Amino acid sequence: MPPKGPRRAGAAAARSQRASPDSGSAPPPPPPAAPRLEVGEAEFVVLCDALKVSESVREKAWKTYESLSAVDGALAYNKKKKETWGVCIFIVAIDLDEMTFSFTELLKSISISACTFFQFLKEVDVNMDTVSTKVDSTVSRLKKKYDVLLALYHKFERTCGLIYLEQPSSEISAELSSVLVLKNYWITFLLAKGKVLQVEDDLVISFQLLLCVLDYFIKLSPPAMLKEPYKSAVTAVTVNGSARTPRRGQNRSTRTSKQIDTDTKVIEVLCKEHDCNLDEVKNVYFTSFIPFLNSVGIVASNGLPEVEVLSKQYDELYLKNKDIDARLFLDHDETLQPDVIACSQLERTPLKTNPDEELNVILPQTPVRAAMNNIQQLILILNSATDKPSDTLITYFNNCTVNPKDSILKRVESLEHIFKKKFAEAVGHGCAEIGSQRYKLGVRLYYRVMESMLKSEEERLSVQNFSKLLNDNIFHTSLLACAVEVVMATYVRNASQSDGTSAETNLSFPWILNVFDLKAFDFYKVIESFIKAEPSLTREMIKHLERCEHRIMESLAWQSGSPLFDLIKQSKEREGQADQPEPTSTLNLPLQHNHTAADLYLSPVRSPKKKASGPPPSTTPTPDAQPTVTPQTQKPQKSTSLSLFYKKVYLLAYLRLHTLFFRLLSEHPDLEPLIWTLFQHTLQNEYELMRDRHLDQIMMCSMYGICKVKNVDLRFKIIVSAYKELPNTNQETFKRVLIREEQYDSIIVFYNLVFMQKLKTNILQYASNRPPTLSPIPHIPRSPYQFSNSPRRVPAGNNIYISPLKSPYKFSDGFQSPTKMTPRSRILVSIGESFGTSEKFQKINQMVCNSDCQLKRSAEVSAAPKPLKRLRFDIEGQDEADGSKHLPQESKFQQKLAEMTSTRTRMQKQKLSDGNDTSASEEKVLRAQCMLTLGYTDHKLCYSC
């Protein structure tokens, strides 16, 4: 039981005395004295009282703390008693639905930051059963909301610094100080965000709403406070609109709602400065922000609203949600400050290798900037596309036996109504038009990719009649869903994303499948063809679609009601075929990527072994035209989509297994083929175990089962601990596994009650002298979706190499221009001079060879060894090591060439004086300098240096 405070103990004793009889009999013996409270226990009582938790929460939280203290290695929890108590109270309060405190109140009570709390909560879940999936979900929501608020506040601070003068003229009223302006802006934004948006982690709409708030207050600010170009924009509004009157103190007059609605010059400047789409921000302004102003009475009031009034309204919203008090960002409160170690979600440059140097963490791109750049790049790609079928598509439609145009247009229109409704329900009822804008972008991409697919098929097959494919409803729904998913993923980039991976939000995949009522297995068929047909997709979008495909293969395609199970059943009914969806003999063969969408959506249509005698007389021979068959009983035909799906599943399964195996059992390499054989056997022959479950659950059970029969000590606790560290994993995978209908439990229970019972005979065979035949290891190809990180040779390019662009791009005036490089990457700037002739390269080689010969002839001269100086690349054209300067008439090419030669000469001299060879790392530095300085990546040239 948790310790009780002294007052509670005294009250209990008093109640006992009052309950004694008055008949003169001896009073009952007094209750035993309460144990002496320790300092820590007394503080637990104080903490519970401060958070106003119930008795049930108090008792269960104390039991949770005792269980944590009893485990091995719990010394850390004993040293952090107060933090551990807070975490236990938080966990229990969520599980029991008895939250009597906000998340911020908890952080302040235990004096810990949000980032540190999230990290400590992860450490506390040592046995994987302390934190429930319900708590995981709540913490995930809090983390996403914190990430968005942190990113927006940093952007807000920087933006206000660019808008307002630090020291405005003395004519400005003191009440319009920068501190007051910041506070008014930020609280208004928080109130608008809370009332307009139902989703808390939509970074893009939140930032667009922030721009609306800035626009509103900028137009109410005296021009003397503003910097350019905002001062000119406000002045232009004043000249074109009604005359402005000075706004000092309470004498400021408020402009009417109509005037505010029609003044767009300021919002245009804001959008241009932040690379935002003006039409989208206007949409947010008129459909969401103006109704918000009217709802809180700001437009109708005189002058700026009082901070206290806004703060009181936000306080009601914050206490209702019981989460983060974002007003504390204004005070730089320690509970909301980011922790560099615990919250290293943002992209950072590599750490310096020299410990003597000062640690300088550089953030190349903010989350808001990254999101805006991705959106602008998508819009730029789709600028030339329309939301109607092109003339080329109309021609393809007309060539079809059954013209699909009307059905395509009707489908696009009906799905738009459904999408707008679902989007408004998920984001906010005032955001339906925002959803419509995004859907129309998706429609543009849909028609663009469809046209590209048909052109590719025409070139491959020399036919133009695609009637069967273009009249397939599932194909069109899947293609449109994929296009809309690309748009949604571009907009719904989470604040903590920096590597292109998808972070879960309310609108994340598979949300679009539910909206379009589309099966995951059908959606999977279009992904690879979609990527091939749209070469302008960014690396992030390709990785996102690849992750969607992985999620389908892991679990989504195995849900009840999936057409996958029907296809497997049909494959087992084929006569003369092996009783398996995909023969194991094909596992070690390379995975072919020459299939198309038609092959997958129209499969099985034709027999792979028999060809039709001829097409129907009314149709042109096409890859998707159904052949004429005689009225005979035919064998069920093999499904191309099922065969490819199983090949990809096997590959994904082995890669996941190999990664986990390397972390846990690298000292037992002989076990990997055994585990893989059991894993593959289960997927092939006991596929019903995958129904409504996850691929990784079967993987972990296979690993545990083989280790058990081979007497290798590997506990499930260790397996899931290592599994948590793998990318793209979810704790719900091992905490909530289907046992039987509507019953879920941990993966250990699933292994004992389901997996082991089904595969016990098979598992025991691995302990016998005649184990099962080992399954071949799948051939591991290069992903067809990923870009190469190393330079790639241009076909027929005569020693021309290209490298993938890694620097973020900024879109300005419709053109791409690199953003500012970080200090670490500034040497990557090109020289700006063309190498048009081979004479220059010959001159480079000649100079380098001459320096080698001179150094070899002077090799006999020796001196005392000196430490090799670090190479320093001079930006201004002066070599810092030897102080040499370049003549003004020298070209940039000659200057860089001389610098490179000087550097090499110093290294060679140092090598000869030391009597040792230059290390491999120094040679790499030299080659890298050669390549970067000359802007050339021909390995022959670099290695000749």
PyMOL commands that set and color helices and strands:
alter all, ss='L'
color gray80, all
select helices_A, chain A and resi 6-18+39-51+55-70+75-79+81-95+103-110+114-124+133-163+174-176+178-196+203-219+223-225+230-240+249-251+257-262+265-273+278-296+307-321+326-331+334-336+367-382+391-398+405-427+429-461+467-470+473-491+511-516+520-533+539-554+556-558+563-572+584-586+597-601+640-664+671-685+687-690+695-709+716-724+732-735+747-767+823-828+838-857+892-914+920-934+939-944
alter helices_A, ss='H'
color red, helices_A
select strands_A, chain A and resi 737-740+743-745+792-793+801-802+809-812+815-818
alter strands_A, ss='S'
color yellow, strands_A
deselect
rebuild
show_as cartoon
